[in-house]
Amino acid sequence: ANNGIQNPSHTYLAAGIYEVTVQVADANGCSNADTLDVAVYSLPPADTIAYSPGLKVCKGKQVSLTAPSGMDYTWEWSTGETTQEIIVDTAGTYTVTVTNAEGCTMVTGPVTVVLLPLPDALISGNPVICDYGCVTLSTPPGLNYLYQWLDANSNPINQYMESSIVVCSYNLLSPYYVVVKDTLSGCVANAG
């Protein structure tokens, strides 16, 4: 570009090798020129971070995050890891800087991983049953919770689908377990 300004610049819209000439003239009319070949490289293509199984998972689960792939790419995640794929089990926002062989970089992301809380699963009640007596075992109730009580052999106790169970010495063998599922998040916890 012949723009007559000090420190001229030009934007190239496509990758390639360009011959650039700069010509300088002073107030006395003296001038000088220099030519240089400039290599313009493409950025890594803008892409998204792939994830599996999803960005919202239950606490204790992991999410696989995968950066865009390309010939001779290197990756640097916001966690400091330098592999194409990372496994995370912490809530947070993640980005990855993708660098091609020419040193051009593109920041991809962000993606935000959310960890959903597990439902409360804690059995309370007297663990001792006197002859022919009964005790009530319970777990904290929750809105949108489903309960499944299990016997010592992990068989479902079908008649007990609530947050508590009555155990008598003559009808069930201990120990007892409960599986609690939050129907909104799909998260499951157990106790026993």
SEFITI-544019 format. One record per residue: residue in one letter; x, y, z of N, C-alpha, C in turn. Coordinates in steps of 0.001 Angstrom, whole numbers. Layout:
// SEFITI-544019
> r:n.x:n.y:n.z:ca.x:ca.y:ca.z:c.x:c.y:c.z
> a:X:Y:Z:X:Y:Z:X:Y:Z
...
***
This chain:
// SEFITI-544019
> r:n.x:n.y:n.z:ca.x:ca.y:ca.z:c.x:c.y:c.z
> a:849:-1178:0:0:0:0:887:1230:0
> n:570:2197:-807:1327:3445:-880:503:4498:-168
> n:701:4561:1144:-153:5466:1902:569:6689:2437
> g:1874:6780:2280:2607:7969:2662:2680:8243:4138
> i:2348:7268:4996:2399:7512:6436:3587:6794:7047
> q:3980:7282:8208:5062:6634:8944:4540:5325:9518
> n:5359:4280:9530:4982:2946:10024:3759:2396:9286
> p:3840:2267:7963:2687:1759:7214:2407:303:7565
> s:1159:-97:7367:772:-1485:7622:-178:-1938:6528
> h:-301:-3254:6404:-1207:-3824:5416:-1755:-5135:5979
> t:-3010:-5402:5708:-3639:-6642:6154:-3790:-7574:4966
> y:-3325:-8805:5120:-3466:-9817:4081:-4636:-10727:4444
> l:-5511:-10969:3489:-6722:-11733:3747:-6564:-13221:3456
> a:-5461:-13612:2830:-5259:-15020:2505:-3825:-15411:2814
> a:-3634:-16689:3125:-2283:-17197:3372:-1496:-17186:2072
> g:-188:-17047:2191:670:-17075:1012:1980:-16361:1278
> i:2810:-16303:241:4084:-15583:301:3891:-14285:-481
> y:4159:-13185:174:3955:-11875:-446:5273:-11112:-472
> e:5551:-10450:-1608:6721:-9589:-1708:6307:-8199:-1238
> v:7010:-7713:-235:6681:-6412:353:7871:-5485:107
> t:7576:-4323:-431:8611:-3321:-664:8245:-2071:115
> v:9225:-1554:820:9025:-287:1513:10006:720:902
> q:9496:1888:588:10322:2946:9:10209:4156:921
> v:11367:4712:1238:11418:5839:2169:12087:7015:1459
> a:11498:8190:1638:12075:9420:1070:12148:10470:2169
> d:13223:11247:2143:13334:12298:3145:12926:13639:2543
> a:13040:14711:3315:12609:16039:2886:13461:16587:1747
> n:14643:16056:1560:15533:16521:492:15316:15770:-813
> g:14383:14815:-805:14116:14056:-2021:14954:12816:-2164
> c:15805:12522:-1191:16602:11294:-1231:15709:10136:-814
> s:15874:8994:-1483:15021:7857:-1164:15826:6564:-1174
> n:15240:5577:-565:15826:4250:-517:14675:3257:-406
> a:14881:2031:-863:13835:1014:-830:14436:-311:-384
> d:13582:-1164:175:13989:-2522:548:12810:-3440:276
> t:13123:-4657:-163:12086:-5646:-477:12330:-6884:368
> l:11225:-7470:835:11297:-8648:1689:10118:-9549:1360
> d:10330:-10857:1321:9230:-11809:1182:8657:-12080:2564
> v:7336:-11931:2676:6637:-12157:3942:5736:-13371:3778
> a:5869:-14337:4694:5009:-15530:4677:3832:-15275:5608
> v:2621:-15416:5076:1397:-15264:5867:780:-16654:6006
> y:571:-17092:7258:17:-18413:7532:-1405:-18297:8057
> s:-2181:-19325:7813:-3558:-19364:8306:-3570:-19720:9783
> l:-4555:-19193:10486:-4788:-19607:11869:-5379:-21009:11854
> p:-5222:-21733:12942:-6002:-22970:13043:-7474:-22600:12913
> p:-8268:-23442:12264:-9675:-23072:12069:-10413:-22947:13403
> a:-11326:-21990:13444:-12152:-21832:14639:-13014:-23089:14755
> d:-13011:-23702:15894:-13772:-24920:16112:-14214:-24929:17563
> t:-14946:-25940:17924:-15431:-26025:19292:-14743:-27169:20020
> i:-14821:-27133:21320:-14324:-28216:22153:-15416:-29279:22225
> a:-15074:-30510:21869:-16031:-31615:21983:-16022:-32113:23426
> y:-17166:-32617:23891:-17259:-33095:25262:-18113:-34358:25320
> s:-17814:-35175:26319:-18566:-36416:26520:-18487:-36801:27995
> p:-19557:-37201:28654:-20884:-37443:28106:-21721:-36170:27979
> g:-21387:-35117:28702:-22127:-33860:28654:-21409:-32849:29527
> l:-21889:-31611:29518:-21267:-30572:30342:-21880:-30498:31737
> k:-23039:-31146:31922:-23650:-31249:33253:-23626:-32719:33641
> v:-22864:-33021:34696:-22752:-34394:35168:-22898:-34425:36683
> c:-23215:-35600:37197:-23343:-35766:38637:-21978:-35721:39299
> k:-21936:-35179:40503:-20687:-35107:41268:-20068:-36496:41334
> g:-18749:-36558:41136:-18054:-37840:41141:-17861:-38421:39750
> k:-18513:-37862:38759:-18363:-38322:37370:-17316:-37466:36673
> q:-16850:-37943:35519:-15832:-37225:34764:-16377:-36807:33401
> v:-15766:-35755:32846:-16110:-35261:31515:-14840:-35273:30672
> s:-14952:-35816:29468:-13851:-35796:28511:-14002:-34554:27640
> l:-12956:-33733:27581:-12934:-32549:26722:-11879:-32786:25637
> t:-12270:-32596:24364:-11363:-32857:23251:-11223:-31606:22396
> a:-9970:-31193:22182:-9657:-30016:21368:-9739:-30380:19888
> p:-9900:-29377:19014:-9900:-29631:17576:-8595:-30313:17149
> s:-8706:-31194:16163:-7513:-31896:15685:-7024:-31264:14389
> g:-5751:-31441:14119:-5168:-30932:12891:-3742:-31391:12764
> m:-3237:-31323:11554:-1867:-31760:11271:-884:-30874:12021
> d:-31:-31484:12805:1031:-30790:13548:505:-29760:14542
> y:-692:-29963:15091:-1215:-29063:16117:-613:-29426:17471
> t:-478:-28411:18313:-202:-28627:19724:-1318:-27930:20500
> w:-1504:-28351:21741:-2605:-27837:22541:-2102:-27436:23919
> e:-2683:-26386:24445:-2439:-26027:25839:-3763:-25603:26450
> w:-4215:-26406:27399:-5487:-26157:28080:-5306:-25115:29181
> s:-6400:-24532:29585:-6378:-23570:30692:-5938:-24242:31991
> t:-5934:-25568:32029:-5456:-26317:33201:-3947:-26511:33169
> g:-3303:-26185:32019:-1874:-26405:31859:-1539:-27703:31133
> e:-2530:-28581:30965:-2283:-29843:30270:-2037:-29586:28783
> t:-1256:-30473:28152:-846:-30251:26767:-1206:-31420:25844
> t:-2286:-32110:26147:-2763:-33196:25289:-4026:-32740:24569
> q:-4379:-33460:23503:-5589:-33073:22766:-6844:-33294:23605
> e:-6834:-34340:24440:-7996:-34651:25276:-7605:-34562:26735
> i:-8493:-33977:27540:-8299:-33987:28988:-9554:-34546:29637
> i:-9383:-35107:30817:-10490:-35638:31609:-10603:-34751:32845
> v:-11799:-34183:33065:-11985:-33295:34214:-13080:-33833:35122
> d:-12925:-33601:36410:-13950:-33960:37386:-14205:-32800:38342
> t:-13847:-31608:37877:-14014:-30387:38657:-14865:-29404:37862
> a:-15832:-28795:38543:-16647:-27776:37874:-15766:-26599:37510
> g:-16066:-25982:36373:-15295:-24815:35968:-15399:-24547:34487
> t:-14725:-23486:34069:-14714:-23083:32664:-13355:-23428:32076
> y:-13370:-24040:30892:-12148:-24536:30270:-11998:-23961:28858
> t:-10755:-23603:28502:-10411:-23190:27144:-9165:-23954:26732
> v:-8893:-23949:25415:-7676:-24571:24920:-7084:-23670:23842
> t:-5770:-23479:23895:-5057:-22743:22854:-4473:-23760:21885
> v:-4901:-23659:20620:-4437:-24570:19576:-3382:-23823:18771
> t:-2222:-24456:18585:-1125:-23853:17837:-766:-24758:16670
> n:-652:-24168:15457:-264:-24972:14297:1257:-24966:14147
> a:1740:-25680:13136:3186:-25841:12942:3899:-24509:12700
> e:3184:-23511:12187:3792:-22205:11908:3790:-21293:13126
> g:3202:-21739:14226:3179:-20931:15440:1963:-20037:15570
> c:1009:-20173:14658:-226:-19384:14749:-1144:-20037:15778
> t:-1806:-19213:16602:-2632:-19744:17683:-4073:-19287:17566
> m:-4952:-20122:18121:-6385:-19823:18205:-6868:-20343:19551
> v:-7540:-19492:20316:-8108:-19925:21594:-9512:-20439:21315
> t:-9755:-21684:21718:-11045:-22336:21494:-11766:-22487:22824
> g:-13070:-22302:22775:-13882:-22396:23983:-14441:-21020:24283
> p:-14922:-20796:25423:-14880:-21666:26594:-16049:-22652:26640
> v:-15848:-23718:27430:-16939:-24606:27814:-16968:-24622:29339
> t:-18157:-24751:29898:-18310:-24748:31352:-18866:-26085:31806
> v:-18128:-26757:32689:-18551:-28031:33257:-19264:-27741:34579
> v:-20466:-28320:34727:-21268:-28145:35938:-21417:-29506:36610
> l:-21119:-29575:37909:-21314:-30799:38679:-22613:-30686:39464
> l:-23519:-31624:39204:-24814:-31636:39891:-24674:-32375:41222
> p:-25330:-31891:42270:-25190:-32546:43574:-25881:-33907:43588
> l:-25330:-34806:44386:-25949:-36116:44570:-27091:-35985:45577
> p:-28101:-36829:45445:-29167:-36792:46455:-28638:-37294:47796
> d:-29321:-36921:48872:-28930:-37379:50202:-29251:-38858:50339
> a:-28268:-39639:50717:-28476:-41066:50970:-27708:-41415:52237
> l:-28427:-41474:53333:-27838:-41788:54624:-28905:-42514:55424
> i:-28613:-43726:55857:-29604:-44500:56604:-29465:-44173:58080
> s:-30595:-43845:58706:-30601:-43606:60144:-31668:-44489:60772
> g:-31511:-44767:62040:-32433:-45630:62781:-31635:-46577:63646
> n:-32307:-47198:64576:-31667:-48126:65495:-31281:-49395:64739
> p:-29995:-49778:64734:-29584:-50982:64011:-29859:-52282:64782
> v:-30378:-52181:66000:-30618:-53369:66821:-32117:-53653:66889
> i:-32477:-54918:66621:-33881:-55346:66709:-33976:-56382:67824
> c:-34828:-56138:68781:-35048:-57120:69832:-36004:-58191:69307
> d:-36061:-59366:69970:-36902:-60478:69506:-38295:-60012:69109
> y:-38646:-60315:67887:-39961:-60037:67308:-40333:-58559:67350
> g:-39344:-57721:67462:-39603:-56287:67450:-39388:-55723:66043
> c:-39605:-54451:65897:-39420:-53779:64605:-38691:-52450:64827
> v:-37988:-52008:63799:-37370:-50687:63811:-37675:-50016:62474
> t:-37603:-48722:62497:-37787:-47963:61256:-36440:-47396:60847
> l:-36037:-47701:59603:-34837:-47127:59024:-35285:-46067:58032
> s:-34570:-44960:57981:-34997:-43903:57058:-33788:-43215:56443
> t:-34049:-42541:55348:-33066:-41714:54667:-33708:-40349:54478
> p:-32940:-39277:54407:-33565:-37947:54289:-34481:-37873:53057
> p:-35703:-37403:53252:-36601:-37263:52103:-36185:-36074:51231
> g:-36529:-36160:49990:-36195:-35071:49079:-37248:-34920:48010
> l:-37426:-33716:47554:-38362:-33439:46474:-37822:-34081:45194
> n:-38663:-34777:44470:-38298:-35450:43216:-37330:-36609:43410
> y:-37315:-37223:44612:-36454:-38372:44863:-37256:-39665:44696
> l:-36603:-40679:44143:-37130:-42037:44108:-36239:-42880:45013
> y:-36840:-43852:45708:-36097:-44673:46659:-36263:-46140:46289
> q:-35192:-46895:46437:-35268:-48342:46312:-34457:-48955:47440
> w:-35155:-49659:48321:-34492:-50356:49413:-34091:-51740:48924
> l:-32914:-52208:49402:-32379:-53498:48993:-32061:-54324:50226
> d:-32199:-55661:50084:-31865:-56539:51206:-30387:-56903:51192
> a:-29996:-57836:52071:-28590:-58221:52220:-27992:-58775:50930
> n:-28835:-59329:50044:-28361:-59890:48777:-28529:-58913:47612
> s:-28771:-57649:47928:-28995:-56584:46932:-30246:-56815:46091
> n:-31199:-57553:46659:-32487:-57735:45987:-33426:-56605:46385
> p:-34180:-56050:45427:-35112:-54973:45767:-36188:-55440:46744
> i:-36496:-54593:47704:-37615:-54820:48612:-38751:-53974:48041
> n:-39560:-54585:47190:-40500:-53849:46335:-41549:-53050:47066
> q:-42020:-53537:48198:-43094:-52806:48866:-42601:-51538:49545
> y:-41269:-51305:49559:-40725:-50124:50225:-40081:-49190:49208
> m:-40848:-48242:48711:-40377:-47279:47720:-40368:-45860:48292
> e:-40488:-45760:49604:-40519:-44465:50275:-39170:-44209:50943
> s:-39052:-43095:51651:-37784:-42734:52291:-37537:-43498:53584
> s:-38492:-44338:53998:-38280:-45126:55217:-38781:-46549:55005
> i:-38285:-47460:55844:-38657:-48868:55781:-38791:-49372:57210
> v:-39799:-50213:57447:-39977:-50852:58749:-39374:-52244:58646
> v:-38426:-52528:59538:-37733:-53809:59519:-38075:-54551:60806
> c:-38556:-55776:60621:-38879:-56637:61762:-37986:-57864:61704
> s:-37690:-58441:62842:-36722:-59534:62903:-37155:-60763:62121
> y:-38428:-60909:61846:-38900:-62140:61212:-39100:-62014:59705
> n:-38989:-60839:59122:-39311:-60758:57693:-38167:-60375:56764
> l:-37089:-59819:57246:-35995:-59408:56364:-34652:-59656:57028
> l:-33665:-59959:56206:-32313:-60163:56721:-31496:-58889:56539
> s:-30659:-58573:57510:-29813:-57387:57388:-28512:-57792:56706
> p:-27703:-56877:56199:-27862:-55427:56235:-28839:-54948:55158
> y:-29156:-53663:55225:-30094:-53058:54287:-29405:-51915:53563
> y:-29820:-51686:52362:-29251:-50634:51527:-30380:-49809:50941
> v:-30073:-48572:50607:-31045:-47742:49911:-30337:-47052:48749
> v:-31021:-47000:47608:-30558:-46272:46431:-31527:-45117:46239
> v:-30998:-43890:46155:-31822:-42692:46016:-31487:-42045:44678
> k:-32535:-41773:43893:-32338:-41136:42585:-33095:-39816:42547
> d:-32403:-38758:42137:-33028:-37457:41901:-33578:-37475:40490
> t:-34887:-37438:40339:-35496:-37566:39010:-35260:-36351:38123
> l:-34914:-35209:38712:-34638:-34022:37893:-33248:-34073:37277
> s:-32247:-34399:38086:-30866:-34409:37586:-30437:-35773:37066
> g:-31124:-36831:37522:-30721:-38180:37152:-29605:-38720:38026
> c:-29146:-37940:39016:-28049:-38358:39880:-28535:-39405:40879
> v:-27640:-40357:41181:-27967:-41467:42058:-26922:-41567:43160
> a:-27389:-41861:44377:-26496:-42110:45503:-27027:-43310:46258
> n:-26161:-43970:47013:-26632:-45115:47802:-25967:-45107:49160
> a:-26588:-45827:50081:-26071:-45949:51438:-26418:-47323:51942
> g:-25649:-47776:52897:-25944:-49071:53490:-24834:-49543:54360
***
